Amino acid sequence: MNANIEDKFEFLEKCSEIFQTKRMGHVTGPIQPQNSVLGLYEMIRNCFKDDFEMVELGSFEGTSTILFSLFAKKVWSVDCYSYHIPPTGRIPEMDEMFIKAEETFIARTANIDNIIKIRKT
């Protein structure tokens, strides 16, 4: 790893609060380690290499996307910001949740130049 990436890891290791950040905020119940920022951080530490480029399928509010962007050369973030509509019709609460999630993603990633947002299935 180059010094810049090592500096990022060192900085993140000092930021214990970020590791407690809950991903998938729409999920209720106890969060599993693989759905925490700490779990992603461990994956990045073990798997990412210099000049790593990636596609993230399902970015929701962008918590994991931002973490990936710190260590990947480029992140293509793909999310449809929708859900399977049941036979009974659209669910207003679900519509609102996905609208808010996309707005949050856009606000959080507005100044990060290595994230490419793709709104598709």
Disulfide bonds with the S-S distance in Angstrom:
none
